[in-house]
Amino acid sequence: MPHIGIYLQNKSDFLSLADNIFSNLLLKDLVDLEGKRGEMFSKMTIDKFIDRELKHDHFVVRSDNNNPLHKMSSGQQRKSLLQYLISQKPDFLVLDDIFASVDKETRVHIIEQLSLIADETLFIQIFYRKTDILDFIHTVVIPDESGKVQSVVGKEDFIQKHQTDNIRPQSFELPYCLSNLEPMANPLISLNNVSLSYGEKKVLNGISWIIRQGEFWQLTGPVGSGKSSLLSMIVGDNPKGYGQDITLFGLKKGSGESIWDIKKHIGYFTPSMLAQFKRNESVEHMIVSGMLDSVGLYVKPTDLQTQTARKWLNLLGDSYRDRKFMQLSYGQQRIVMVVRALVKQPPLLILDEPTTGLDDENAALFISMIRAIANTRRVAVIYVSHREEPGLNPQYVYTLIPDDTNGSKGVTQVPQTEK
């Protein structure tokens, strides 16, 4: 089966490209999809199914333990969606960023599942990172910005050409910080013997974790180990935090603090946040809104806010300047959302799978930004990801080790490079 890879960069129009695949326009010179039935593995597909669940109580995809999609972790969602799509026995399967938000074990599982149907089902893999290309791929298509075919090469030629072409993070000067950087309690976050259960399901077991000012942490753990639940305790969204020994920015949990007393000290980004931003704001205004913690911009920015936003725009380059947010490609929108979280430089910055959907160039740009933030030693960073990014170099790694009976335990490690 002549499986096809599409190496997509963030400046390309993903939606147009996907439409052209299913309408048999993009790949017609390589494969005839006319009359063939195809399925799309994508975050957009997951979002559509979740929308049906929440609005219409229509549950199509479920996990092995019968949970609906909206109650699964991002990694579990992708694993369950793939199983469902395979069960539909399509003629071809479009795989968009198949390894996003999955751990090493799930990655192996996905490859095993695909290998079982590789002889009878055509794979069209859309990938953004060169290291993600599947072994099954025969030919690689490289589109231009408009989504039209720019070049077609064999997989071996593609690998040979790009194997030494990895873009490394760069050093640059961080734009002026608008934060007052008022004196904060130190440590910022203190969790002492914290446990979490949902019904009979134990998720976290005796978690003790201290995060001090300026520290750079990576939070890891396999799919379903409770990373999202742990983050919800830190950002104040989880009511199960009450009655436990948790101190957030000097405020004891349950001492009369509001959720906004907590959130004003946190910059937060996860790719799912994109769904909240549908206004046709300029990229500049999107960045300014990060200084104001608003979904969109409803007041006239100050001269200083505008100047700061433009300094960040200069880092991003011409493809972002004088553009509307909704005109950007999906990957470019993610980069803007990351900058929006960075611009305020709050005491604590939480980044949950931030490089999902980013191409090699933009991922390297993002890692450079994070390193610049971390090197100031003024902003504490919690970076959540299964992917090992060159040049990230966190000071500490907090790993959740799951136990199906008792819930996940937490272990702190110091990476070799920091010892």
C-alpha positions in Angstrom: 0.0 0.0 0.0 1.6 3.3 -1.1 1.1 5.2 2.1 1.5 9.0 1.9 3.0 11.6 4.3 2.3 15.3 4.1 4.9 17.4 5.8 2.9 20.5 6.9 4.3 23.7 8.2 2.2 26.1 10.4 2.0 28.7 7.7 -0.1 26.4 5.5 -3.9 26.3 5.5 -4.8 23.1 7.2 -8.6 23.3 6.6 -8.2 23.8 2.9 -5.6 21.1 2.7 -8.0 18.6 4.5 -10.9 19.6 2.2 -8.6 19.0 -0.9 -7.7 15.6 0.4 -11.3 14.4 0.8 -12.4 16.0 -2.5 -9.7 14.0 -4.3 -7.9 17.2 -5.5 -4.6 17.3 -3.5 -3.3 13.8 -4.1 -4.9 12.9 -7.4 -1.6 12.4 -9.2 -0.5 10.0 -6.5 -3.6 8.0 -5.6 -7.3 7.9 -6.7 -9.6 8.5 -3.8 -12.7 8.9 -6.0 -15.6 6.8 -4.5 -13.4 5.7 -1.5 -14.6 6.1 2.0 -12.2 8.0 4.3 -12.0 8.9 8.0 -10.1 11.8 9.7 -8.1 11.3 12.8 -7.7 14.8 14.2 -8.2 17.0 17.2 -11.1 18.6 15.2 -12.8 15.2 15.0 -12.5 14.8 18.7 -14.0 18.3 19.3 -16.9 17.4 17.0 -17.7 14.2 18.9 -17.4 16.0 22.3 -19.8 18.7 21.0 -22.3 16.0 20.2 -21.8 14.5 23.7 -22.4 17.8 25.5 -25.2 19.2 23.4 -27.1 16.1 22.3 -26.1 13.3 24.7 -24.9 11.4 21.6 -22.0 9.2 22.7 -20.2 7.6 19.8 -16.6 7.1 21.1 -15.9 5.5 24.4 -12.8 4.3 26.3 -12.1 0.7 27.3 -13.8 1.5 30.7 -16.8 3.1 29.0 -15.9 6.7 29.7 -17.2 9.3 27.1 -14.6 11.5 25.3 -15.2 14.6 27.3 -14.1 12.7 30.5 -10.9 11.4 29.1 -7.4 12.8 29.1 -6.1 14.1 25.8 -4.0 11.0 25.3 -6.9 8.7 26.1 -9.1 10.6 23.7 -6.7 10.0 20.8 -6.3 6.4 21.6 -10.0 5.8 21.8 -10.7 7.8 18.6 -8.2 5.7 16.7 -9.8 2.5 17.9 -13.2 3.7 16.8 -12.1 4.9 13.3 -10.3 1.6 12.7 -13.5 -0.3 13.6 -15.3 1.6 10.8 -13.0 -0.1 8.3 -12.4 3.0 6.0 -10.7 2.7 2.7 -8.3 5.5 3.7 -7.4 7.1 7.0 -6.1 10.7 7.3 -3.9 10.9 10.4 -3.4 14.5 11.6 -0.6 14.8 14.1 -1.1 11.3 15.3 1.4 11.4 18.1 0.3 14.7 19.7 -0.3 14.5 23.5 0.6 10.8 23.8 3.2 9.0 25.9 5.8 6.6 24.6 3.6 3.6 25.5 0.6 5.0 23.7 2.8 5.8 20.7 3.9 2.2 20.5 0.3 1.1 20.8 -0.8 3.4 18.0 1.9 2.1 15.7 0.9 -1.5 16.5 -2.8 -0.8 15.7 -1.9 0.9 12.4 0.4 -2.0 11.4 -2.5 -4.4 11.7 -4.4 -2.6 8.9 -1.5 -1.2 6.9 -2.0 -3.8 4.1 -5.7 -2.9 3.4 -6.1 0.7 4.5 -4.3 3.6 2.9 -2.7 6.0 5.4 -2.4 9.7 4.7 -0.3 11.1 7.5 -0.2 14.8 8.1 2.9 15.5 10.3 4.6 18.7 11.6 7.7 17.2 13.2 10.2 15.4 11.0 10.7 12.8 13.7 7.0 11.8 13.6 7.0 10.2 10.2 5.6 6.7 10.2 7.7 3.8 9.0 4.8 2.8 6.7 5.1 6.0 4.7 6.2 5.6 1.1 6.0 9.1 -0.4 6.2 12.6 1.3 4.2 15.5 -0.1 5.4 19.1 0.9 2.6 21.7 0.3 3.1 25.4 -0.1 1.3 28.1 2.0 -1.9 27.8 0.0 -2.0 24.0 0.5 -1.1 23.1 -3.0 1.6 20.5 -3.7 5.0 22.1 -3.9 7.1 19.0 -4.1 6.9 15.2 -3.8 9.8 13.0 -2.6 10.4 9.5 -1.5 10.5 8.9 2.2 14.1 7.9 2.3 15.1 11.0 0.3 13.1 13.2 2.7 14.7 11.6 5.8 18.2 12.0 4.3 17.6 15.6 3.4 16.2 16.6 6.7 17.9 14.4 9.2 20.7 17.0 9.9 18.3 19.9 9.3 16.9 20.2 12.9 16.3 23.7 13.9 17.8 24.4 17.3 16.5 26.9 19.9 18.1 30.3 19.7 19.0 32.9 22.2 17.3 36.3 22.2 16.5 39.2 24.5 13.1 39.0 26.2 10.8 42.0 25.5 10.2 44.3 28.4 8.0 42.8 31.1 4.9 44.7 32.1 4.3 42.8 35.3 4.8 44.7 38.5 6.5 41.5 39.9 5.1 42.3 43.3 6.8 40.4 46.2 5.2 36.9 46.4 5.1 34.2 49.0 7.9 31.7 48.6 7.2 28.9 47.9 4.5 29.8 45.4 2.8 26.4 45.5 2.8 23.9 48.3 0.9 20.6 48.2 1.3 18.3 51.2 0.1 14.7 51.1 -2.7 15.6 48.6 -5.0 12.8 47.3 -7.8 12.9 44.8 -10.6 10.4 44.0 -13.6 10.4 41.7 -16.1 8.0 43.2 -14.2 4.7 43.7 -11.5 5.8 41.2 -8.4 6.9 42.9 -6.4 9.3 40.8 -3.7 10.9 43.0 -2.2 9.4 46.2 -0.2 11.4 48.7 1.1 14.1 46.4 3.7 16.4 48.0 5.1 19.0 45.7 6.7 22.4 46.4 7.3 25.0 43.6 9.4 28.0 44.5 9.9 31.3 42.7 11.8 31.1 39.4 12.0 27.3 39.3 11.6 25.5 36.0 9.7 22.2 36.3 8.6 19.6 33.8 5.5 17.6 34.7 5.5 14.1 33.2 3.6 10.8 33.5 1.8 8.4 31.2 -1.6 8.9 29.8 -4.3 8.8 32.5 -1.8 9.3 35.4 -3.6 12.4 36.6 -1.5 15.3 35.3 -4.6 17.4 34.3 -6.2 16.6 37.7 -3.0 17.8 39.5 -3.0 21.0 37.4 -6.6 21.7 38.3 -5.7 21.6 42.0 -3.0 24.2 41.4 -5.1 26.6 39.3 -7.9 26.4 41.8 -10.5 24.9 39.4 -11.0 21.7 41.4 -13.4 21.8 44.4 -11.8 18.6 45.8 -8.8 20.8 46.8 -10.8 22.1 49.8 -10.1 20.4 53.1 -6.6 19.4 51.9 -3.2 20.8 52.8 -2.7 23.1 49.8 -1.2 26.7 49.9 -1.3 28.7 46.7 0.6 32.0 46.5 0.6 32.3 50.3 -3.1 31.6 50.6 -4.2 28.5 52.4 -6.9 26.6 50.4 -10.2 27.3 51.9 -9.2 30.4 53.8 -11.7 32.6 51.9 -9.7 33.2 48.8 -11.5 33.5 45.5 -10.5 31.6 42.4 -9.5 35.0 40.9 -7.1 35.6 43.8 -5.3 32.5 42.4 -5.7 32.9 38.7 -4.3 36.5 38.6 -0.9 35.0 39.5 -1.0 32.4 36.8 -0.4 32.4 33.0 -1.9 29.3 31.5 -1.9 27.8 28.1 -3.3 24.6 26.7 -4.2 24.0 23.0 -7.9 23.5 23.9 -8.1 27.2 24.8 -8.2 28.1 21.1 -11.9 27.2 21.0 -12.6 30.2 23.3 -11.2 32.8 20.9 -13.4 33.3 17.9 -13.4 37.2 17.7 -11.7 38.7 14.7 -9.1 40.5 16.7 -5.7 41.5 15.3 -2.8 39.5 16.5 -1.5 42.6 18.2 -4.7 42.9 20.2 -4.6 39.2 21.1 -1.2 39.7 22.6 -2.4 42.8 24.5 -5.4 40.8 25.9 -2.9 38.5 27.6 -1.8 41.5 29.8 -5.4 42.1 30.8 -6.6 38.5 31.3 -9.5 39.0 28.9 -10.9 36.9 26.1 -10.5 39.5 23.4 -9.7 43.2 23.8 -12.5 45.5 25.0 -10.6 48.6 26.1 -8.1 50.9 24.3 -4.6 49.6 25.1 -2.0 52.0 26.6 1.0 53.0 24.6 3.2 50.8 26.7 1.0 47.8 26.2 1.0 48.4 22.4 4.8 48.8 22.4 5.3 45.6 24.3 3.0 43.7 22.0 4.9 44.9 19.0 8.2 43.8 20.4 6.8 40.3 20.7 5.5 40.6 17.1 9.0 41.4 16.0 10.1 38.1 17.4 7.4 36.2 15.6 8.2 37.8 12.2 6.4 39.3 9.2 3.9 36.5 8.8 2.2 37.6 12.1 2.4 41.4 11.7 -0.7 43.3 10.6 -2.8 40.1 10.5 -6.1 39.1 12.0 -6.0 36.2 14.5 -8.7 34.2 12.6 -6.8 34.6 9.4 -3.8 32.7 10.7 -3.3 29.0 10.2 -4.1 26.7 13.1 -0.5 26.3 14.1 0.1 30.1 13.9 -2.8 30.7 16.2 -1.2 28.4 18.7 2.0 30.3 18.7 0.0 33.6 19.3 -1.8 31.9 22.2 1.5 30.8 23.7 2.9 34.4 23.4 -0.4 35.7 25.0 0.4 33.5 28.0 4.0 34.6 28.2 3.5 38.3 27.7 2.4 39.1 31.3 5.2 37.0 32.7 3.2 36.1 35.9 4.8 34.5 39.0 3.7 31.1 37.6 3.4 30.0 34.0 1.7 26.7 33.2 2.1 25.3 29.7 0.1 22.1 29.0 1.3 20.3 25.9 2.2 23.7 24.3 4.1 22.4 21.3 1.2 20.2 20.0 0.5 21.1 16.4 3.6 23.2 16.0 6.1 22.6 13.2 9.8 22.2 13.9 10.6 25.9 13.3 7.9 27.2 15.6 8.5 24.6 18.2 12.2 25.7 18.4 11.0 29.4 18.6 8.7 28.5 21.4 11.4 26.6 23.4 13.6 29.6 22.9 10.9 31.8 24.5 10.5 29.4 27.4 14.3 29.3 28.1 14.4 33.1 28.0 11.6 33.2 30.6 13.1 30.5 32.8 16.6 32.1 32.7 15.2 35.3 34.3 14.6 33.1 37.4 11.7 35.4 38.2 8.9 33.3 36.7 8.3 29.7 37.8 7.4 27.4 34.9 5.4 24.1 34.9 5.9 22.5 31.5 3.7 19.5 30.7 4.6 17.3 27.7 5.3 13.8 26.6 7.6 15.0 23.9 11.4 15.5 24.5 12.2 18.9 23.1 15.9 19.7 22.3 17.2 22.6 24.4 14.3 22.6 26.9 16.5 21.7 29.9 14.2 22.0 32.9 15.7 22.2 36.4 13.4 19.6 37.9 11.1 16.9 36.6 8.0 15.8 38.6 6.8 12.4 37.4 3.4 10.8 38.2 3.7 7.1 38.6 0.3 5.5 38.2 -1.2 2.7 40.4 -4.6 1.5 39.3 -5.5 0.5 42.9 -4.2 3.5 44.9 -3.7 6.3 42.5 -0.6 8.0 41.2 2.4 8.8 43.4 4.8 11.7 42.6 8.6 11.5 42.3 11.0 14.5 41.9 14.0 14.1 39.7 16.9 16.4 38.8 17.9 15.9 35.1 21.6 14.9 34.6 22.4 18.2 32.8 21.4 20.2 35.9 23.4 18.2 38.4 
